Amino acid sequence: MGMVEPTADLERARLSADRQYNDALSTLDRAVVEISRQEALGRDDLARVTTALIIFLQQITAFVETKDRELEARLTDRVEALAPTIASVAELRTQMTVLQRTTQLVTHALASAAPPDLTPSPTPARSTDAPSRTSLDDVAYVGFEDEFRGSEANIEARLRDYLPLFAAAGAATVVDLGCGRGEFLRLLGAQGIAARGVDLNDEMIAAARAHGLDAVQGDALAFLTSIPEESLGGLIATQMIEHLEPTYLMRVLQAARRALGPGAPIVVETINPACWLAFFSSYIRDLTHVRPVHPETLQYLLRANGFERVSIRYSAPVPEQVKMKAVNLPAEVTSSPQAAAQALVETARVLNGNAAILNSLLFTYQDYAAVGYRV
């Protein structure tokens, strides 16, 4: 956090800005009164008023800046005073989440009469095969999902838009790869669509089964290759492929085409790395992510693996308050023929154009899904 100006310096700056602001306002007021009394205005009269107006506007800027610095200093002091409390609350929340999930792990292990595996093993080198996980890894990652991805209710609300794709296709059996806590499985079940979930994470599967859902622990590729050809009516994988090695992803898509029936929909959702905010926050925050997948890349991969009508659906738009703001000049400035006003209009045009470019790169949609149909 940056250094805050001493209170005495802030007060002196504020008093000086107040005095200069009042002086400039008085000068402008006198100039306006003087020209209002004249029947005809000359070039010198207009120049005097224009100069007084420019000086006044400059003093407004300085006046506002001192107010901003004073407010910033007060807020900074307040935030610094509260920082230890805020940090302890965040730490306590994380610790409670992991403790809760660990308790669930022990409960499940006792119920199955098997001792819980609480000793994490070294992370193996990644290969084209799905990575192995320890039970403690599963607990920690479910806690991570709880804290950063959102509640089950929030995830259900986000996934609800995919339901019509499967309902319209008359999908009889849908598989959710990387089903997590089973949010989409519940949505499908409420629509009367038979569905099964698959996930590597034992604790995710336990959470899904706690809701009475059909979910199995296992590897996505192994599951798809074990079922009969053209036996599925639909497939969805949300926030999963960013965890896969490229060669493994290719094999999963090939196996998906084999398992899906003709015309069956496939929905693959992931973080949108073309949105820089999503990449530099959501994507790199998760240590289990392997590689981002660009929307055009995923669209190509689906087409190359035998899917047609492949489209990209964007979701989770960046909130407007986060985006770059445009400069809006008053009508009296934009319509003024004066050179200074026209220069200001051109400056605003360039700034707004640059803001639009940055918004198109930084602040678009945080997620996307490639939607296609098996040929």
N, C-alpha and C positions, 0 to 999 in steps of 0.2 A: 504494500500500500504506500502511496506517495506521501511525502512530507506535507503537513498542513501548515499554512502560514501562521505565525504567532498571532494571538488575538490583538495585541497592540498594533501590529502592522496592518491587520485587516481593518481595524477601526480607523486608523489614519487614512488608509486608501478610500474607505467608504465616505469619510467626511470630505476628503478632497474631491471625490467624484460628485458628491451632492452639491458642493459649492460651485464646481464648474458647470454642472448641469443647470443649476438655477441661474447662473450668470448667462449661459447661452440662451436659456429660455427668455430671460429678460431682454437680451439684445434682439432676439427674433421678434418678440412682442413689440418692442419700440419700432423696429423697421416696418412691421406690418401696419402699425398705427400711422406712421409717417406717410407711407405711400397711399394709405386709404384716404388721406386728407387732400391728396393732390388730384387735380382734374386730369392731368396728362402724365404718363409715366415715361421716363427716358431710360436709356440703356443702363446708366449708372444706378438708377433706382432698382431696376430688376437685378443687377449684379449684386447690389448690397443685400437685397432680400435673399437671393440665392446663396450668397456666402454665409449669411446668418443661419439659413436653414441647414446647410451642410455641416456647419460647426455644431448646431444643435443635435443633428442626427449622430454625429461622432460622439458627443457627450452622452447621448442615450445609451450607446453601446458600452461605454466605460461605466456608466451608472449601473446598467444591468449586470455587467461582469462582476462588479464588486458585490452586488447582492447575491449573485450566484456563488461567489467564493465564500461569502459569509455563511450561506446556507449549506454549502458543501462541507465547510469546516465543522459546523454543528452536527451534520449528519454523520460525518466521518468519526467524530468523537463518540457519538452514540453507538455506531456500529462497532467501533473498537472496544467499547465498554461491554457490549453484548456478545462479542465474538467468542469468548471462552464458553459462555452458556450455550450458544448456538452449536458450537463444535461438540460439546459434550452430549447434547441431545441427538445430533446426527450419529455420533459414535454409539450411543446407547441403543438407538433404533437398529443399527446394523448388527450389533451384538445380540440383541433380542431376536432378530430375524433368524440369525444362524443358530442360536440356542433353540428356538422353536423347531426349526427343521431338524436339528440333531436329535431332539427329543422324539420327533416323529420317526426318525430312522431307527432309534433304539426300540421304540414301540413296535414297529414293523418287524424288526429282527426277533424280538421276544415272541411275537405272535407266531412267527414261523419256526420258532425253536432253533434259530441259527444265530450265532454270535455276530454282532455288528462289526464290520470292518472299518475301524476308525483310524487306521494308519495310512496316510497318503503315500503312494509310491511315486518315484521320480516320473515326471512327464515323459512319455516315450517320444521318440522322433516321429514326426508325422510322415505318413506314407499315403498311398492311394487307398488304403483300407481305412475304415472308420476307426477313430482313436478309442483306446480303452479308457475307462474311467473308474475311479475308486468311489466307494460310497461317500466318503467325506468330500470328495470333489463334487458329487451330486448335491449334497446338502448345501455347500457353499454357493454353487451356481444357481440353485433354486432361490436362495436368499438374494442373490444378485438380480435375478429376474423380478423378484417381488419388489425390490427397491427401485430399479431403473426402467423396466419395461412397462410397468403399470399393473393395476389391479385386474382381477379376472373380469370384472364388470366392464372396465375400460377396453380390454382386449376384445371382449365379445362385441361391444359396440363398433369397434373398428373393423371386425371381420364380417359383420352382418351384411355388408354390401356384396359379398361374394355368394351369398345364398341363392339369389336368383339364377346365377349361372348354372348351378347344379339342378335346381328345380325345373328350369326351362328345358334342360337336356333330358329330363326324366331319369336322372341317375338313380340306380337301384342300390348300388354299393359304392361308397366313397371311402377312400383311405386318406388319412391326414398324416403325412410324414413329418416327424418332429412335432408331434401334437401338443407337447408341453403339458399344461394343466388341463387340457381338454376343452378349451373354450369353444372352438369351432365344432367339436363333436356334439356338444350340448345344443348348439344352434341347429345342426343337421337333424338331431334326434327330435327336436321340437317341431320340425317340418315333416316328420315321418320318414326321413331318409336314413337307411341303414348305413352305419359308418363304423370304422375301426381306426384307432390311433396307434402309431408306432413311434417310439422315442428311445434313445440310448440311455437317458437319465432315469434311474430307478425311482428317484423321488418325484419326478414329474409324473411318471406312470402311477405311482401311489396316489398322488393328488387327483389324477383323472379317475382312477378306480374308486376313490372315495365318493365320487359323484355318481357311481353306478355305471360308468362308461366302459365300453369295450376298448381296452388299450393294452398293448403288449410292449414289453421291453425288448429292444432288438435293433439291429442294424437295418437301415432303410434298403440298401441294395440286396442284402440277404433276404429280406422279407419279400421284395418285389419279384425276385427270381424264384421264390419258393411257391408262388401261387400260380394257378393255371393261366394260360394265355387268354387274353381278352375277357378276363373275369371281372374287371372293375368297371364301374359306371362313371367314375370320376376320381380325380386325385388333386390334393392341395398340399402345398408345403409353404408355410409362412415363416419367415425369419430363420431359415435353415441353411440355405445353400451357401451363405457367407461363411459357414463353418466347415465347408468341404474343400478338399484339394481339387483342382481342375479336372484331373483324369478321373477321379472318383465321381465328380458331378456328371461327367459325360456318360459314365456307365449307369448312373442312376436314371438319367433321362432315357437312355436306350432301354433299360429295364421297364421304365414307366410306359413307354410306347408298347412294349410287348404285353404288359399286364392290362392295359386299357382296351376297352372295346371300341369299335368304329364309331366316330362321332363323339366320344366321351371327352368332357372338358378336363383341362389341366390348368391349375393356377399356381404360379410360383411367385411368392412375394419376398422381397428382400429390401435392405437399406439402399437408398438411392445415392451412390457415390458421386453422381453428377451434381448433386446439391452439396456444396462444400461444407455447409453447416452440419448436415447429416453425417458426412464423412468424418469431419474433425471433432464431432461430439459422439454421436451414437455408435459409429463404426469402430473407431479406435479405442473407445472406452472398454470394449469387451475383449478380454485377453484370448477368448476361444475363437475369435474370428480369424479366418485363414486368409481370405482374399475377397476384396469387393468385386462385384459383378456389375458392369455398366448395363443400362437398359438395352442398348442396341446389341450388346454381346449376348444377353440372355434371349432376346428375340431371335437372333440368328441361330443359337443353339437349339431352340425348340423347333425352328423350321428345318434345320439340318437333321433332326432326329425324327422326322416324320409327323410333325404337327402342322396344321394349317390354320388360316384365319388368326394368326398370332398378332395380338395387339398389346400395347402397353397401357396400363392403368396407373395413374399417379394418385397418391393419397398422402395424408398427413401434411397439409400445406403449412409452411412456416407462418406463424402469426404475423399480422400486419405490423404490430408494434415493434417487431424485431427488424424489419426491413429498412433499407435506406429510404429516407424521406425526400420528397421533391420540394424545390423552392417555389413558393407561390407568391408572385409579386402582385401588388394592388393594381387595379385598372388604371389609376392615374399615372402609374409608372410605365406600364406596358403601352399605353396610348400616347405617351409624351413624345414629341419630336426632338427633344433636347438630346444632345450627344451623350451626356452623362447617363440619362435614362436608357437610351438605346444600348449603351455599353453594359449597363446592369442587366438588361433583358438578355443580351447575348451570353453574359456570364451565367445567368440562371439556366439558359437553354443548354449550355455545355455541362453544367453541374447535373442537371436533371437527366441528360443523356447518359452520363457516366453512372449515375445512381441506378438507372434502368439496366445498364450492362452488368453492374455488380449484383443487382437483385436476381438477374437471370442466371448468374453463376453461383452465388452464395446462398440465396434464400428462395428456393422454389418449393419442391415437394420432398419430404424426408424419406418416403417409402415409395415403392412402385411394385407392380405385379405384371408378369407376362402371362397372358391368358391365351390358350390355344385349344385346338380340338384334334383328336387323333384321326388321322386320315383313314 
